[in-house]
Amino acid sequence: MKGVWLFFVFSCMFLFLQAGTYRKREVSRPCFITTNTSKIEIKKIILTDEQTQVDAVLYGEPGEAAVISSKTCLRTTQQEFSLREAEGVSIDGKTEPELILKSGKHHVTLSFAPIPAGVHAVDFVEKEEGWIIWGVQLSKAEPYVYIPSFLQTNHLEQSQDLPAPQLKAGKSIINGYILGYDPQIALDVVFRHSDWLFYNDWGKTVKVRQDGSFHIETDLLLAGGAKLQINKAQLDLFLLPGKEMTVYIHLPRLSMSASRLLKDEYGQKQKAWFDGAESLLNTELATWGYPLALNDDPDFSSKTLDLSDEEYNKQVQSELERLESDLDHDQRAGKAYKEYVSANMQINALVLQGARAKMQGIVDSPYDKYGYDYVTYLQYRERDTGETLDLWEDIKKARNIYQNVVKEERLKSADKKMLASIEHPEISAYVREKIKTMQAVAERAKASEKYVIAELDTLVSGADILPAIISQHRGNAVLVDFWATWCGPCRKSMPAVNVLKQRMSSKDVVYVYVTGPSSPKEVWKTAIAEINGIHYRLTQKQWEYLCNSYGITGIPGYLVISYDGKLQDRYVGFPGVDILQKDLLRAME
């Protein structure tokens, strides 16, 4: 009987221990969807009935205080799980904080209220600093992302030949889709490329629609690199002037590839799929994970901290040689990918050295112009050796002209002479086009407060007429109003359109008014003084072509143009403020 009793007791203890083990769950290096911070990463989550423990790593400058807000929480769509206790970090600075070590890292432990079973993901939110990590997984799995079947059948292929660098100005178009995006997630999306006219890489905020799609157009003087930054992650791109591409981005994989804790696992996983211009090279850029710049490594600063110039140069050279050796022996990577990455790394290494002292060598690549830091390299080369290489003299002139026009808002005679002295016609044409675009932006700004008279060359004809009028306003919705000074219904609709302008005052909408020679010139000039917008007075031939081609059989007539330059709606007769407002809002999406 005693043996039976002992057996029962041990069985109960075993079941109790098993039950305790069942209630405890650990997730090491959990996956997530995206994050807006590089200051904290989650190393492990331990879930029990009593608490949710988060082991995390804080990143910062050596000696920086480790402090976190008491308002920090884990969040689901239904509730928040508050911070209870913390080790290694001061809550609200109420206790003397520990300091971040020389490595720039500091390990902390946070205790939150327990998360009930059945919750699969949470957001980590530090409300004081605004840090958010969205979709932290409470299992080993990646966040679920729907990948269209036609992408799943694609196989990685090696890129072959990198096109030779050649000046050829043109517009590059990117149509994109962010897979795994949810409108509840705040995405900061910035497109960057190193335009030779600017002293820093040029950045443009990208609008992401509700379905995760986006559209980018940019002027290029030369094929080469660009960056799409999505929160704290970066997707490198290779663009061609005059070409179009479509990219499908796996948001969680891209985000995790930028994580210090997950980059080893996700740095060499495919993070995007491409169709169109240089799709093979772009796919490799989105897969293999070699940096184009040595200082893309988030630990670069800590590795080079307190080094003398000589030690710094050696460290940079050593890192370059290591990466180039790895790249050269990587049998997965294609020829064009290796050539492009190598050229970028070489130039970046020299520029890093040149930022502190003298550059230690020259670029040994026929693809040096594809280097993101190419212009800075030319600057340092002239500084160090007195040599003006390649296109540098023309680039300097182009930069000065452009900067002067930015200040003066017009092309002065001295700038015109300098523009005429540029030897490369492609650079000259590129500067002229950029100035034209800048002036169009200035016109739009003025037109929001008063009228602007724009001139269309009388030689522009046929299918080129409407694109010539609207092309400078890409990225904005455009309302084209067909009218005449003698048209009573046209003049009667103007006050209603003013109501529309007031409603849409905070939106990116451009109002363009076109009329023909039946509107006497002096009467027209007097009339438009009360009509804020951009005004064109066309030739009879231009007016008739537009009306006939776009079905404007009577006036007033209206065309609604979407932000990407496509005709969206057409009306003969004033359709009403509410209808036009709805159309314009849709044209901005």
C-alpha positions in Angstrom: 0.0 0.0 0.0 2.9 2.3 0.8 4.4 1.6 -2.6 1.2 2.5 -4.3 1.0 5.8 -2.3 4.6 6.7 -3.2 3.9 5.9 -6.9 0.9 8.2 -6.7 2.9 11.0 -5.1 5.7 10.8 -7.7 3.2 10.6 -10.5 1.6 13.8 -9.3 5.0 15.5 -9.0 5.9 14.4 -12.5 2.6 15.7 -13.9 3.0 19.0 -12.0 6.5 19.4 -13.4 5.3 18.5 -16.9 2.5 21.1 -16.5 5.0 23.7 -15.4 7.2 23.0 -18.4 4.2 23.2 -20.7 3.4 26.7 -19.4 6.9 27.9 -20.1 7.8 28.7 -23.6 11.0 30.3 -24.9 11.6 32.0 -28.3 15.2 32.9 -29.1 15.8 35.7 -31.6 12.2 36.1 -32.6 11.3 37.2 -36.1 9.4 40.4 -36.6 7.7 42.4 -39.4 9.5 45.8 -39.3 10.9 48.3 -36.8 11.4 52.1 -36.7 14.4 51.8 -34.4 17.9 50.4 -34.3 18.3 51.3 -30.6 16.9 48.0 -29.2 16.5 44.4 -30.4 14.9 41.4 -28.8 17.2 38.5 -28.1 14.7 36.2 -26.3 11.1 36.0 -25.1 10.2 33.7 -22.2 6.4 33.3 -21.7 5.0 31.8 -18.5 1.7 32.2 -16.6 3.4 34.7 -14.3 5.1 37.0 -16.7 6.5 37.7 -20.2 10.2 38.1 -19.9 12.0 40.0 -22.7 15.8 39.7 -22.9 16.9 42.6 -25.1 20.0 44.4 -26.3 20.3 48.2 -26.2 22.6 49.9 -28.7 24.1 53.3 -28.4 27.2 55.4 -27.9 29.7 54.2 -25.3 28.9 55.8 -22.0 25.3 56.5 -22.9 22.8 56.0 -20.1 20.6 52.9 -20.3 17.1 54.2 -19.6 13.7 53.0 -20.6 10.2 54.5 -20.2 7.7 53.0 -17.7 5.2 53.3 -20.5 6.9 50.6 -22.4 4.6 47.7 -23.3 3.8 44.7 -25.4 0.7 45.4 -27.5 -1.8 43.4 -29.5 -4.8 44.8 -31.4 -7.0 44.3 -28.3 -4.8 45.1 -25.2 -1.5 46.2 -23.8 0.8 44.3 -21.4 2.6 46.8 -19.2 6.2 46.8 -18.1 6.6 45.7 -14.5 10.3 45.4 -13.7 13.6 45.8 -15.5 17.2 44.7 -14.9 20.2 46.4 -16.4 18.2 49.5 -17.3 16.8 52.3 -15.3 13.0 52.9 -15.6 12.4 56.6 -16.3 15.9 57.3 -14.9 14.6 57.0 -11.3 17.6 54.9 -10.3 21.1 55.5 -11.3 21.4 54.1 -14.8 24.1 51.7 -16.0 26.2 52.9 -19.0 26.5 51.3 -22.4 29.9 49.7 -22.9 32.6 50.5 -25.4 31.2 47.8 -27.7 28.1 50.0 -28.0 25.9 47.2 -26.6 24.1 46.7 -23.3 22.0 43.6 -22.3 18.8 44.2 -20.4 15.9 42.1 -19.1 12.3 43.4 -19.1 9.4 41.9 -17.3 5.8 42.4 -18.6 2.4 41.2 -17.7 1.8 37.7 -18.9 0.4 37.2 -22.4 -2.4 34.7 -22.6 -2.2 31.5 -24.7 -3.4 31.9 -28.3 -1.6 35.2 -29.0 0.9 34.7 -31.8 2.5 38.1 -32.2 2.9 41.4 -30.3 4.3 44.8 -31.0 7.1 46.1 -28.7 6.4 49.7 -27.9 8.6 52.2 -26.0 6.2 55.2 -25.9 8.6 57.9 -24.7 11.2 57.5 -27.5 8.7 56.2 -30.0 10.5 52.9 -30.6 8.2 50.2 -32.1 9.0 46.7 -33.3 5.9 45.5 -35.2 4.8 41.9 -35.3 7.3 40.2 -32.9 6.6 36.5 -33.3 5.9 34.4 -30.2 7.0 31.2 -32.1 10.0 30.2 -34.2 8.1 31.0 -37.4 8.5 33.9 -39.8 5.6 36.4 -40.0 3.2 35.1 -42.6 3.5 36.9 -45.9 1.4 36.1 -49.0 3.7 35.6 -51.9 2.0 35.4 -55.3 2.4 32.0 -57.0 4.1 33.5 -60.1 6.9 34.7 -57.8 7.3 31.4 -56.0 8.2 29.7 -59.3 11.0 32.1 -60.0 14.5 30.6 -59.6 17.7 32.6 -58.8 19.9 33.0 -61.9 23.3 34.5 -62.1 23.8 38.0 -63.6 26.1 38.0 -66.6 27.5 41.2 -68.1 27.4 44.6 -66.4 26.6 47.3 -69.0 29.5 49.7 -69.7 29.0 53.1 -68.0 27.6 55.5 -70.5 26.1 58.9 -70.1 22.5 58.7 -71.2 19.9 60.9 -69.5 16.5 59.5 -69.0 13.7 58.7 -66.5 13.8 55.5 -64.5 10.5 54.1 -63.2 9.9 51.8 -60.3 6.6 50.2 -59.6 6.7 48.4 -56.2 4.7 46.2 -53.9 5.5 45.7 -50.2 4.5 42.2 -49.3 3.5 41.8 -45.7 2.5 45.5 -45.3 -0.5 46.4 -43.1 -1.8 50.0 -43.1 -1.6 50.0 -39.3 2.2 49.8 -39.5 3.9 53.1 -39.8 6.4 52.9 -42.7 9.0 55.6 -43.4 10.0 54.9 -47.0 12.7 57.0 -48.6 14.1 56.6 -52.1 17.7 57.8 -52.5 20.2 58.1 -55.3 23.4 60.0 -55.7 22.5 62.7 -58.3 25.7 64.3 -59.5 24.1 67.8 -59.2 23.7 67.5 -55.4 26.4 67.6 -52.7 24.6 64.8 -50.8 22.6 61.8 -52.0 19.1 63.0 -52.9 16.2 61.6 -50.9 12.5 61.5 -51.7 9.7 60.3 -49.4 7.7 57.6 -51.1 4.0 57.3 -50.6 2.8 53.7 -49.9 -0.9 53.0 -50.8 -3.2 51.0 -48.6 -2.5 47.8 -50.7 1.3 48.2 -50.1 2.0 49.5 -53.7 4.1 52.5 -54.6 5.4 54.3 -57.7 8.7 56.1 -58.1 10.1 58.1 -61.0 13.5 59.6 -61.1 15.8 61.3 -63.6 19.2 59.7 -64.2 22.2 60.8 -66.1 23.8 57.4 -65.9 22.8 53.9 -65.0 23.7 53.1 -61.4 22.8 52.6 -57.8 19.9 53.7 -55.7 18.6 52.9 -52.3 15.1 52.2 -51.0 15.1 52.7 -47.3 12.1 51.1 -45.5 12.2 52.1 -41.8 15.6 50.8 -40.7 16.3 48.4 -43.6 17.7 49.2 -47.0 17.2 47.6 -50.4 19.9 48.4 -53.0 18.8 48.9 -56.6 20.5 49.2 -60.0 18.6 51.5 -62.3 18.8 52.2 -66.0 17.7 55.5 -67.6 14.6 55.2 -69.8 13.8 51.8 -68.3 11.1 50.5 -66.0 11.1 47.8 -63.3 8.6 46.2 -60.9 9.8 45.0 -57.5 8.0 42.9 -54.9 9.5 43.3 -51.4 9.3 40.8 -48.6 9.0 43.3 -45.7 9.9 41.0 -42.8 12.9 39.5 -44.5 14.2 42.9 -45.6 13.7 44.2 -42.0 15.3 41.2 -40.4 18.3 41.4 -42.7 19.1 44.8 -41.1 18.9 43.4 -37.6 22.2 42.8 -35.8 20.8 39.6 -34.2 19.2 38.2 -37.3 21.4 39.4 -40.2 23.4 36.2 -40.3 20.3 34.2 -40.9 18.4 36.6 -43.2 21.2 38.6 -44.8 21.6 36.0 -47.6 17.9 35.1 -48.1 16.0 36.5 -51.1 14.2 39.7 -49.9 12.7 40.9 -53.2 11.7 39.7 -56.7 12.1 41.8 -59.8 10.7 42.1 -63.3 12.1 44.5 -65.9 15.4 46.4 -66.2 18.4 44.4 -64.9 16.2 42.0 -63.0 19.0 39.4 -62.4 21.4 41.9 -61.0 18.7 43.5 -58.8 17.6 40.0 -57.5 21.2 39.3 -56.5 21.5 42.6 -54.8 18.4 41.6 -52.8 19.8 38.2 -51.9 23.5 37.8 -51.2 24.0 40.5 -48.7 27.4 41.8 -49.5 27.6 45.5 -48.5 28.2 48.2 -51.1 29.7 50.4 -48.4 31.9 49.1 -45.6 30.3 51.5 -43.2 26.9 49.9 -43.9 27.9 47.5 -41.1 26.3 48.9 -37.9 29.3 47.9 -35.9 31.8 49.8 -38.2 32.0 52.7 -35.8 32.7 50.6 -32.8 35.4 48.7 -34.7 37.2 51.9 -35.7 36.7 53.9 -32.6 39.8 55.6 -31.2 42.0 54.4 -34.1 44.7 56.6 -35.4 44.6 57.6 -39.1 47.2 54.9 -40.0 45.4 52.2 -38.0 42.0 53.3 -39.5 43.4 53.0 -43.0 44.7 49.6 -42.3 41.4 48.5 -40.8 39.5 49.8 -43.8 41.9 48.1 -46.2 41.8 44.8 -44.3 38.0 44.8 -44.3 37.9 45.5 -48.0 40.3 42.7 -48.8 38.3 40.2 -46.7 35.0 41.1 -48.3 36.5 41.1 -51.9 38.1 37.7 -51.2 34.8 36.3 -50.0 33.0 37.8 -53.0 35.5 36.5 -55.4 35.2 32.9 -54.1 31.4 33.0 -53.8 30.2 30.6 -56.6 26.6 31.6 -56.1 27.1 35.2 -57.2 27.0 36.3 -60.9 29.6 38.2 -62.8 27.7 41.5 -63.0 26.9 41.4 -59.3 30.6 40.8 -58.4 31.8 43.6 -60.7 29.2 46.1 -59.4 29.7 45.3 -55.7 33.5 45.3 -56.0 33.5 48.8 -57.7 31.3 50.2 -55.0 33.3 48.7 -52.1 36.6 49.9 -53.6 35.4 53.5 -54.0 33.7 53.5 -50.6 36.9 52.3 -48.9 38.9 55.1 -50.5 36.3 57.7 -49.6 36.2 56.5 -46.0 40.0 57.0 -45.9 39.7 60.4 -47.6 37.2 61.7 -45.1 39.9 61.4 -42.4 43.1 62.0 -44.3 44.5 61.2 -47.8 43.1 58.4 -49.9 45.4 55.4 -50.1 45.2 54.5 -53.8 42.9 54.6 -56.8 39.9 52.6 -58.0 40.9 49.6 -60.1 37.6 49.0 -62.0 36.1 49.9 -65.4 32.8 50.4 -63.6 34.0 53.1 -61.2 31.2 55.5 -62.4 28.7 53.1 -60.9 30.1 53.7 -57.4 27.6 55.4 -55.2 30.4 57.6 -53.8 32.0 58.2 -57.2 31.6 62.1 -57.2 33.1 62.3 -53.7 36.0 60.1 -54.9 36.6 62.6 -57.7 36.6 65.5 -55.2 39.1 63.8 -52.9 41.3 62.8 -55.9 41.5 66.4 -57.0 42.2 67.5 -53.4 45.0 64.8 -52.9 46.7 64.9 -56.3 45.6 68.0 -58.1 44.2 65.9 -60.9 40.9 66.6 -62.5 39.7 63.2 -63.6 37.1 62.2 -66.1 33.9 64.2 -66.0 34.8 66.1 -62.8 35.3 69.6 -64.4 31.8 69.4 -66.1 30.2 68.0 -63.0 31.6 71.0 -60.9 30.1 73.4 -63.4 26.8 71.6 -63.5 26.7 71.7 -59.7 27.4 75.4 -59.5 24.8 76.3 -62.1 22.2 74.2 -60.4 22.9 75.6 -56.9 22.8 79.2 -58.3 19.4 78.6 -59.9 18.1 77.2 -56.6 19.2 80.4 -54.9 18.1 82.9 -57.6 15.1 81.0 -59.0 16.3 81.8 -62.5 19.1 81.2 -64.9 21.4 84.2 -65.0 23.6 85.2 -67.9 26.8 84.0 -66.1 25.2 80.6 -65.6 24.1 80.5 -69.2 27.7 81.0 -70.3 28.9 78.3 -67.9 26.2 76.0 -69.1 27.4 76.6 -72.7 31.0 75.7 -71.7 30.1 72.2 -70.5 31.7 69.7 -72.9 29.5 66.7 -72.5 26.1 67.3 -74.2 24.4 64.8 -72.0 25.4 66.6 -68.8 24.3 69.9 -70.3 20.9 68.5 -71.3 20.5 66.9 -67.9 21.1 70.2 -66.1 18.6 72.0 -68.4 16.0 69.4 -67.7 16.5 69.5 -63.9 16.3 73.3 -64.0 13.0 73.0 -66.0 11.6 70.6 -63.4 12.7 72.9 -60.5 11.0 75.8 -62.2 7.8 73.8 -62.6 7.9 73.1 -58.8 8.3 76.8 -58.2 5.3 77.5 -60.5 3.2 75.0 -58.6 4.1 76.7 -55.3 3.2 80.1 -56.7 0.0 78.8 -58.4 -1.4 77.7 -55.0 -1.6 81.4 -54.0 -1.9 83.2 -57.4 -2.0 82.6 -61.1 1.0 81.6 -63.2 1.2 81.9 -66.9 3.0 79.0 -68.5 4.1 78.9 -72.2 3.9 75.8 -74.4 6.1 75.9 -77.5 4.0 76.3 -80.6 6.0 73.4 -82.2 4.6 70.9 -79.6 1.9 69.1 -81.4 -0.3 65.9 -81.4 0.2 63.3 -78.7 3.0 65.4 -77.1 0.7 68.2 -76.1 -0.8 66.9 -72.9 2.4 65.2 -71.7 4.2 68.4 -72.2 1.6 70.2 -69.9 1.5 67.6 -67.1 4.9 65.9 -67.2 6.5 68.3 -64.7 3.7 67.6 -62.2 4.3 63.8 -61.7 3.7 62.8 -58.1 0.7 65.2 -57.9 -2.9 64.8 -58.9 -3.7 67.2 -61.7 -7.1 68.8 -62.7 -7.0 70.1 -66.2 -9.8 72.7 -66.8 -10.8 73.5 -70.4 -12.5 76.9 -70.5 -12.8 80.2 -72.4 -13.3 83.8 -71.3 -16.5 84.1 -73.2 -18.0 80.9 -71.7 -20.7 81.7 -69.1 -20.9 78.2 -67.6 -17.1 78.2 -67.4 -17.0 81.4 -65.4 -20.0 80.2 -63.3 -18.1 77.1 -62.3 -15.0 79.0 -61.1 -16.4 79.8 -57.5 -17.3 76.1 -57.1 -13.7 75.1 -58.0 -12.5 77.6 -55.4 -14.5 75.7 -52.8 -12.7 72.5 -54.1 -9.3 74.2 -53.7 -10.1 75.1 -50.1 -11.2 71.5 -49.3 -8.0 70.1 -51.0 -5.6 72.8 -49.7 -3.5 70.3 -47.8 -3.3 67.8 -50.7 -0.9 67.5 -53.6 -3.2 68.8 -56.3 -2.2 71.0 -59.3 -4.8 73.0 -61.1 -4.1 73.6 -64.8 -6.3 75.8 -67.0 -6.1 75.6 -70.8 -7.9 77.8 -73.3 -7.5 78.6 -77.0 -7.1 81.7 -79.2 -10.9 82.3 -79.0 -10.1 83.9 -75.7 -8.7 87.3 -76.5 -5.2 87.6 -75.0 -5.8 90.8 -73.1 -9.2 89.7 -71.8 -7.7 86.4 -70.8 -4.8 88.0 -68.9 -7.3 90.1 -66.9 -9.6 87.2 -66.2 -6.9 84.8 -64.9 -5.8 87.3 -62.3 -8.6 86.0 -60.2 -8.0 82.3 -60.9 -5.2 80.7 -59.0 -3.5 78.0 -61.0 -1.2 77.4 -64.0 -2.6 78.9 -67.2 -1.9 77.9 -70.8 -3.2 79.7 -73.9 -2.8 77.2 -76.8 -2.7 77.6 -80.5 -5.9 76.7 -82.4 -4.3 73.5 -83.6 -3.2 72.5 -80.1 -6.6 73.3 -78.6 -8.5 71.4 -81.3 -6.2 68.3 -81.0 -6.6 68.2 -77.2 -10.4 68.6 -77.3 -10.9 66.0 -80.1 -8.4 63.5 -78.6 -9.9 63.6 -75.1 -13.5 63.9 -75.9 -14.0 67.5 -74.8 -17.1 68.2 -76.9 -18.1 71.3 -74.9 -16.8 73.5 -72.2 -16.2 73.6 -69.4 -14.5 70.3 -69.6 -12.2 68.5 -67.1 -9.5 65.9 -67.1 -8.4 64.3 -63.9 -4.8 63.0 -64.1 -3.5 60.6 -61.5 -0.1 61.1 -59.7 1.6 58.8 -62.2 0.5 60.8 -65.2 -2.4 58.6 -66.3 -5.8 59.9 -67.4 -8.3 58.8 -64.7 -11.5 60.7 -65.4 -13.1 63.0 -68.0 -16.1 65.3 -67.8 -17.9 67.6 -70.2 -19.8 70.1 -68.0 -19.1 70.8 -64.4 -19.7 67.5 -62.5 -19.9 69.1 -59.0 -17.4 69.7 -56.2 -18.0 66.4 -54.4 -17.4 64.3 -57.5 -14.2 66.1 -58.4 -12.9 65.9 -54.8 -13.5 62.1 -54.8 -11.7 61.7 -58.1 -8.7 63.8 -57.0 -8.3 61.9 -53.8 -8.4 58.7 -55.8 -5.9 60.2 -58.2 -3.4 60.6 -55.4 -3.6 57.0 -54.2 
